[in-house]
Amino acid sequence: MAQLDKIVAAYCVTAQYPELISARIFDCSKASVSVHSIWVQKVLERQTTTRFRQTVFSDYKTYTLTSPPTDITNELISAHSKSNKYFCVVRQVESGNKIKQYLEVWSDCSLVKNYDLSTLDVHGKIYADGEFGTLEWSPDETKIVYIAEKKVPKSEPFYKQKSKALVDKDGIHNDTMPGKEYDWSQDWGEQMVGKITPVLVVCDIKTDSIDVLPNIPNDVHPATATWIPDSKGVVAIGHSITSHKLGLIYCNNSHSHVFSLTLDGQYDVLSSDSEQLCVRYPRFNLNGTRLVWLERQGGGPHSSCFKLICYNWSTKEITTVVDYYNKILQVDNEQLPFYGLYDQAIPKKCWLNDDKTIVLSTPQGGSIHTFAIDTESKDIHYLSITKPFHESVSVIDVCNDALVCYKSSLNKPGQLFAIKIPSVFEGYDFTNISIHEISPSRSLPNSNNFVVEHGYTLYNKPTTIFYGPKNSNCPLIIWPHGGPHLSSLDSFRADIAFFVQIGFAVLFVNFRGSTGLGKDYVESLIGNIGDADVKDVYNALQSNSSWSNRELVLFGGSHGGFLVTHLSGQYPSAFKAVCALNPVTDLITMFGTTDIPDWVITEAGYNFSEVDNLVNSKDIVMKLADCSPCKNVHKVQAPTLLLLGEKDLRVHPCLGLAYYHLLKKHGVTARVLMYNDCHSLSTVAADMDSLINAALWFIKYLNSDFEKSIIK
């Protein structure tokens, strides 16, 4: 029990740190800044999370908390007006057996409007997710735009007895449609269950009207809306709808375009119509003369390099500010590679006062870097908030040439900073920024005993990160990331910190296909999954004897699960134990069960638009079989723990269960833990149980000396 107590205590410690959701500069001058921030934190005693808001004031020397943390767990989404006169919030409240939504408007320290959206029944539930979620005040502060589910007629059985009072009423309005209650409609997949048809909605607080904006084509679903400068319409992302909606979460290849829609219904496409695109994050500059967004070709890998596009609002001219290609930047008389832009949200307020320079952050070689980009000269400036390719810094908000940034590393929980960019004659001095903390500096226990080391291990690129105890030969977890077109980053993760706290080291490898290392690097994996990525992880491990000579275990989820099950099959004697979270183990089965069948076909090297099914596609079937981890299941020796989510729509649990049965058939020790959760297993209950069980699984199959070291 002493060992288990220590493991549980380590989980409690690493799970206690709050994570930032958002931050906004509320007031800013040359001498001071006031910042609102929203955080989420696990509450283990209640097996849930809580969200809270707090406000700090900084004079760029010290900061003080000006309001205590306030629980806002029942707030779905909120927004301040441009002048801060108004504040609106969508609040979700349980009322009996129903969940009701209210749109509240606050001003002068009181509630001035409260719209019962459930009773008004203009639309369905409001979207607050990261893909569609919108809540924004118009520049004239009279209207609010948001996105909600389209209202659908109620349905009932063909035969249903009704009260005599209703029957006796002649001409009663009844929009209930019989026989429609079992109609099935496609939603947007994993973690978007029930989100079927989004609509743009405008609430006018002067007239108290709530209206769905008309004239959006039926084959376009709106997302991420922002107001036009004159308050007479909005600009938004339009997702193109085909016969098969593909899951959106974790995927930024959806065919989409930027459009404008006036309040009286004039619909215009703003982005280029010369090719099928994927577009993200439209943002107006301060005076409304420029609109920028991220853009790449639609389809293909689920994440890749983006262009930065600028649209002149007056002339309608479109220019490319940052292209796909890599560049070399000069930073402090040294050369710094710039590997392009990737899918990280551009802050809603991202412009410096010159109204031509935006500040954004993007993954770069195992870190997140922050850049200032001049949309006229197209110059890119690295902001030296941290050492290149070490730690991660993301800009959250920009106001009056001040930034709020969030900084963390694998060995240090996240912290907010206020950053001032000094202006000089006809520009800015990006080499002389000042950095000031505006939230508590938190440290892991014994953090000085651990080290984070970045390595140029593969292809002369920053491709590996080692995190673990100094001067120790402790067991090493090889932890490949999912995607595969994502990246392992030097940013804080409680799950990683947990394993290091109990005595493990962790190795991350940004194998071919990872983002943050160039467009060609991403796309080099297409058609080679199960081979190139597996070899990269293994070769990186073998490149350093201080890594490869340890006791080795494997942990990975999704495509990371694909890789660890491949590694245990292709190199069966190398690893002591395996833990796979919702792993992709059989691509043929996945094609028919996932919300992203295009992923299966694309990663195998084929064009999804040309594949209807696998029945008449023998070559594709053989390729999928050859790429699948279950091909080598008969070679596996390492005891394997499978962590599955019964609500997973991305990688159906049947894949993990089938792999479990194959392992058992071949005499391999295996165990399944099935959680009432989706793909990420991110509920507090699933997170705690899965991580602690994974730790116990590894310890069980490692040597007894390591087990004794944990008990000490």
N, C-alpha and C positions, 0 to 999 in steps of 0.2 A: 504493500500500500504506500510505502514511502516514495517509491518511484512514481506511482500514479499521481500522488499528491503533488509532487514536484512538476509533473507534466501539466496537470490542471492549473496549477498556480502560474506557470509560464504562459498558458493560454490566456488566463484572466489578465495578466499584465499586458500582453501585446494587443489584446482586444480592447483595451480601455481608451486608446487614443482617438480623439474625434477626427473625422475626415471632412475636409472642406467641400461644400456643395456649390456655393457662390459667394461673391463679395462685390460690393458696390461702393465707389467713392461718393459719399453723401454731400460733402462740402470740402472745397479745396482752395487753398491760397498759397502764396509763396512761403508762408510761415508755418502753415499747419494743414492737416488733413483729417477728415472724419470718415470712418469706414464702417458700413454695415456688413456683416458676414453671417452666412448660414452654414451650419455644421450638422453632421449626423454622427451618432455615437451608439455603439451596442450597449444594451442594458441586459446583462446576463441573467439577472434575477427574474426578469419578466420575459426572457427569451424573445426580445424584440429590439427595435432601434428607436431612438428618439431624435428628433430634429430640433435645433434651437438657433435663435438669432441673438447676436450681441453687437454692440457698437463700441468702437474705440476712437479716441482722439489722440493725435500725435502732433507734437511740435517739431518733428524730425530729429528729436533728441531722445525723448522718452515717450511712452504711450500710457494712457490711462483708460480703463474701462468706464464708459459713461452710462451704460445701462447693463443691468445684470442679465445673464443668459435667460432667454424666455423660450419656453417650450412652444413650438409651432408645428407639432407633429400632424395636426389635422389641416394644415395649410398645404394645398396641392401646389400652388404656384402663385407668385406675387410680383408686383411691378410698381415702381415709382413713376410719376409724371416727370416731364423734363425739368420743371422748376422746383420739384419736390413738394408742390402744393398738395398734390393728391397721392394717395397710395391705395392700390387695389389688391385684393387677395381672393382667390377661389378657395373656399373652405368646404371640406367634406365632413359631414356629420351623420352619425348613425341615429336614425329615428325609428324606433321599433324594429321591425324586420327590414327596413329600407335604409338605403344610403342616399342622403340628400346632398346636393351641392348648392352653395350660395356664392354669389359674386358681391363682395363687400367693397364699398368705396369709403375711404377715411380722409378726413381733412380737418385742420384746426383741432387736432387732438381728440376727435370724436368720429363716430360712425355716422356718415351722412346719407349713404344709400346702402340698401341691402336687397338684392334681387334673389328670390327663391327660384332658382333655375329649374328645379324639379317640378314645381307647381306651374310655372309659366309654360313649360313643355314645348319650347321652340325647337329644341334639339336634344340630343342624348348627352352622355357624359362628356365633360371637358377633358381634352388630352393634356397631360402634363409631362409626357415622356420626352426623352432627348431627341427623338426623331421628328415628331410633329409639334410638340408642345410650344405654344405661343401665348403670351399675355403682354400686350404693349399699349401704352397710351399714345394717342395721336399728338403731333407736335403742338396743336392748339389746345390740348388738354380737355377736350369735350367728348372724346370717344375712346373706347377700348376695343381692340381686336383680339380674338382668340380662336382656337380651333376646337371643334367638338364633333362628336359622332352625329351623323345625319339622323333626323327623326324618322322612324319607320312606323307604319300603321300597326296598331295592336292586332293580335290575332286570337282566335278562339276555335274550339271544335265546331264542326259542321252542325252538330246538334248540342244545344245547351239550354236548359231551362232557365228562364229569366223571371224576375219578380213581376207580379201582376201590375204593379205600379208603372214599371217601365213599358210593359206591353200595352197598357191602356193609353200611354202618351203618344199622340199622333204627331208625326213629323219630327220626332226627336233626332237630333244630329248624332250619328253613330259612325265613327271612322274605323270601327273594328272590322277586320276582314276574316271571314271564316276560312278554315282549311289551310292557313299559311303558317301555323305555329311550328311546323317541323321543317320549313324551308332552311336549307343550309346556305351560308354565304362565306366566302373566303375572307379571313382576316389577314393581318400583317404578320402572323407567325409568332415565333418564339418571343415571349414576354410582351406580346401585343394582342393577346387573346381578346376577342370582342371588339377590336378596333377595325372596322370594316370600311366605312365610307366617311372620311373626315370632311367637314365643311368649314368655311370661313364665316365667322360671326362677328358682328359689330354691335356693341352696346353704346348708345348715345345717352350720356348722363343728363343732358339738358332736357331731352324729350322722354326719357325713360323707355326708349324703344330698344328692342333687341331683334336684329334681323340677320338672316342668312344671306350672304352676298350672292347675287345671281350670276349666271352666264359663265361659270367654269365648266369646260367641256366634261362630259360624263366619263371620258377615259383619262381624266387628270384628277389626282388627289393632292390637295394643297398641304404644304408644310412650311414651318419656319417663316412666318410672315413678319414684315416690318412696314411701317407707314411710309407713304410717299411724303416728301417735304411739305406739300401744301395741305396735307390732312384730307385730301379728296380721294384717297385710294390707298392700296397697299401693293407691296412687292412681296412675292412669295416663291417658294420652290414648288414645282408641279411634278409629281411622280406619274410617269406614264403607266397606264394600266393595260395589261395584256390578259389573255385567257387564264394565265396562272400567275397570281401574285406571289412574289418571292419574298422571303423573310427580310426584314430591314435591319434589325439590331445586329451590331458588329459588322455590317456589310455596307460599304460605300461605293457600290458599283451600279446602283439602281438607275435606269434610264430616267432622266429628269431634265427640267429646264427652269430658267428664271422667267417669271411672268409678272406683269402688272395688271391690276384690276381696280378700276375706279368704282366708287360707291354706287354709281348709276349703271354699272355693268359692262364697261368697255374693257375687253380682255386683249392683252398684247403680249407676245413672247419677246423677251429682251435678249436672251442668249442666242448664240448662233444656231441656225437650223440646218447647217451644212452637214452635220454628222450627229449621231446619237451620243448624247453627253450624259455625264453625271455631274450635278452641281451641288454646292454646299455653301451655307452661311452668307447670304447677301447682307451687305452692310453699307449704309450711306455714310458719307463724310458729314462734317458738322454743318456745312451750309447747304447740303443737299445737291451738290453739283456732280459728285462722283458716287458710283455704286461699285463695290468690289465683291467678288465671290471666288470660291475655289472651284476648279473645273478639271475634269478628266474625261476620257472616253468611257462611255457606259459599257456595261458587261465586263467580261474578262475576270481577272483576279478580284477578290472582294475588297482588297485595299491595294492602293498603289500610289504613285506620285501624282500630285495635282499641279496645275497651273494656277497662278493668281491672275485674275482677269479684272480689268477696270472698264467700266461703262460710263461714258460721258452723258449725263442726264439731258443736256441741252442738244448736243449734236447726234446722240445715239451711236457714237463711234466706240468700237470695242477694241481694246489693246491688251496684249499680254504683258504683264509686268514681270512675272517670274515664270520661266518655262520649266520643262521637265529636266533639263540637263543639269549636271553638277557644275559647281563653280568653286573657285578658290578665293577666299576672303583674306584680307590683310588685317590681322588683329595683333596689336602691340608689336609690330615689326616681325610678326610670324605669320605663316600661311596656315589658314584653317579651311579644311574642305567643307563645302556646303552641299549636302546630299539631296536638296530639293524639299518640297513641302508635302506634308501628309495630312491625314484626316484628324486634325485637332481643331476644335471649335475656335473660330475667331471671336474675340470678345464682342459683345453688342456695342460697347463703346471702345473703339480701338484706334481712334485718330488723335494725333498730336495737334497742337494749336495751329501749325502751319497749314492744316487741312489737306495735305498731300502725302503725309507720312503715316503709315499704319504700323502698329506694334502687334505681333502675333508670336505664337510659340509652336514648335513642331518637333517631333522625334528626330534625333540625329545620333546615329551610332551608339545606341544604348543609353542615351540621355535625352532630356527635353531641353532644347535651347530656345532662347527668346531673341527675336530680331526686330529691328526697325527697318521698314522698306519704304523707300521714296517712290511713289507711284508715277512721278514724272521722269526723274532721271533713271529709275529702276535700280538704284544703288541699294545694296543689302548691308546692314550694319549689325554685327553681333554685339549683344549687350553682355558685358563681362560681369554678370551677377555671380557666376561661379566659374570654375576652371572648365575649359572645353572638355566634353566627353567625360564629365564627372558630375554626379548629382543630377537633379532635374528641376527646372524653373519654368513655371507657366504664368504668363500674364493673364490676369482675371478681369481687370478693369483699367480704363485710361481716362483721365480728366485733367485738363489744364496743365499738360506736360508732366503729370505725375502718374505713376503706375502703382497698381496693387498686384503683387506677384506671390505665388505659392511655391515654396521651395521645400524639397525633401530629398532624402537618399535612403537606400536600403537600410542604413544603420541609424537613421534619424527621422522621427516622425515629422509631418509637415508643419510649416510655420509661414505666417503671412508677413510680407515686407512691403513697406512703402518706398518707392524709388523715384527720385527726382532726376529729370534729364535737363541739364543746363542748356540754355539757348545761347548761341553766339551769333556774330554777324552773318545774316543770311543762312542760318541753319542751326544745327545742334551739335554739341560736343558729346558724342556717344562714348567717348573713352573716359569721361570724367563724371560718371553717374554717382549719386550718393544713395546708400542702401540703409534702411532703418527698419528694425523689427517692430511689428505692431500686433503680435500675438505671442503667447508664451513659448519659450524655447524648451521643448521636451526631449528627453533622452531615454533610450532604453537602458535597463540595468546593465552595468558593466560594459557600456558601449565602447570604452577605450580598449577593451580586450579583443575587439573584433576589427576586421579589415575589409575594405571593399577595393578590389583591384580590377581595373579595366585592362584588357589585352587586345593587341592587334594580332590575333591568333590565326585567322583565316583571311586569305586574299588581301593581306596588308590593309585590312579595315578593322575598326574597333568592334570586334565581334564576340568577345567573351567578357563576362563579369563574374568574378569570384567573390563570395561573401562568406566569412566564417571566422572562427577563432584564430588569433595570431599564433604562429609557432606551434601548430597542433597538427597531428596526423589523424584527426577525427574522421568518422565516416562522412562521405560526400554524397549529397543528393544531386543527381543530374536532372535539371528541371527545364525541359524545353517548353517554349511558349506555344500557345494555340494559334489559330488563324488559318493557314500558316503565315498569312501576310499581316502580321503584327510584329512586335518586337519586345524583347525583355529590356526593362529600363531600370536604371539606378534611381528608383523612387520608392518611397516607403510602402511596404505591403505587410500587413499584420501576419498573414499566413507564413511568409518567409521568415519574418523576425521570430515567430514562434519556434520554428525548427532550429534556428541558430541559437536561441536562448537555451534550448535543452541539449546543446552540444554538437549539432550537425554543422557542416559547411554546405554551401549550395553553389553549383556552377550553372550559369546561364550561357547559352550559345545562340547568337543571332545568325542562324544558318541561312543558306541561300533561300530566297523567298521572303526574308524579313524586311520590314519597312525601315526607313531611316538611313538607308545605305545606297540609295539610288534606284531609279526606275528599272534599269537593266538587272540589278540584283534581285529585285522583287520578281520580275518576270522570268528569270532564269530557272525558277523551280517548276514552271508550268510544264506538265507532261513528265515530270521527274520525281513526283512525290513517292515516298517509300524507298527512295534510292539516294538522291542527292542530299536531301535534308537529313536522312539517317546517317549517311557517311560523314557529313559535316559535323554533326554532334559527336559522333564517335572519334573522328580524327582530331577534333579540338580537345577532347578528353585525353587522347593518347599523346598529344603534343607536349604535355607537361607531366613529368614523372611524379611530381609532388601531388598531382591529382589522380593519375591512373593507378598509383601504387597503394591507394587507400581501399578500404571497404566501400563498395559502390552500391547505391540504391537509386531507383528511378521514380520520379513523380511528374505527372503531366495530365492536363485536362484538354478535352476536345481534340484538336490536332496535336496538342502536346501528348494526349493519351494515345493517339495514333503512333507517335514517335516512340514512346516508351514501350508500347507493346511490340513495335517493330524491333527496337533495340534488344529486347529480351529474347526475341526469336532469332535475330540475325547474329547476335553475340551471346549465346545462352550461358556461357560460363563466366561472364564478366560481372554479373550483377547478383547481389544477394537477395533482393526483394524488389517488388514493383507495386506502385499504387497508381491506378489509372482512374481519372474522374471523367465520367461520360465520354469514354474514348470512341473514336472512329475505328472500328475493327473490321468492317466489311463494307466496301464501297458499293457493291451491287445492291445489298439490302438497304443501304442508306439512300440510294437514289429514289427508291419508292416510298420512303418513310419520312424524309426530312422536309423542312420548309424551304430549303435552298438546294433543290436538285441541280441547279446550274453549277454550284460549287463542285459537285462530284465530277461532272463532265468537263468543266474547265480545267480543274487540277490534273485530270488525266490527259489533257492535251488536245481536247476536241472542242468544237464550237457548239455551245448549247442550243443555239437557234436552229441548228440543223438536226437535232436529235429529238424525236417525239417520244420514243420508248426504247427499251433494250431488246425487244423481241426479235427484231430483224437487224440487230447491230452486234454481230458476233465478235468483230474486232474490238469494239468498245468493251463488251463483257469480259473478254480475255484480258484486256488491259486493266480493267477495274479489279479483277481477281488477282492479277499479278502485283498490283500496288497494295493490296490489303494485308494488314498484319496477320489475319487468320491463316494466310498462306503458310506461315512458319510456326503455327501454334504447336505442331508436333515436336519442335526443337526446344521449346521453352522449358527452363528448369526452375526459374526463380518463383517463389511463392508470390501470388498476385492478388491484390485487394482491388476490387472494383467498386467505385462510388458512383451510384446512379441516381438520376432524378426521374421519378415516375411521370412528371409533367413536362419533361424535356421534349420540345418540338424540333430542336435542331439536330440532335443525335439521339434517336429514339432508344429507350432503354433495352429494346429487344436486341440491339447490337451487342451491348455488354453482356446480356444474359446468354446469348448464343456463344459468345467467346468463353464465358464461364463454363458452359457445358462442354466445349471442346477441351478446355484445360483439364477438367475433371476426367474426361474420357482418356486423356493421355497421362493421367496420374500426377498432375501438377496440383500442389496445394493452392486452393483458391477460396475466396470468400466474397460475397456480394452484400453491400449495404445499400438499401433502397430508401430514398428520401422523398417526402412529399414536397418536391421542389422542382424547379426548372433547370435549364442547362448549367447555370453558374453555381448552383448549390449555395446561394448567398444568404438564405435565411439564417438567423442566428442559431437556431437549433441544428440545422444541417451543417453549418460551418464548424461549430464547436465539436459536434460528434465525429464528423469526417476527419478533421485534422488530428484530433486526439487518437482516434482509432488508427489513422495512418502512422502516427508516431509509434504507437504500441506495436504495429505490424512490423515496422522497420527494426525496432529494438529486438523483437522476438527472434529475428533471423540474422542478427549481427552477433559478434562474439560477446562473451559474457563480461569482458573487461569494460566494454562501452556501457553495458547495462549497469555495472557497478558504479561507473563514474557518474551516472545520473542520480543514483540514490544518495551519493555523498552530499 
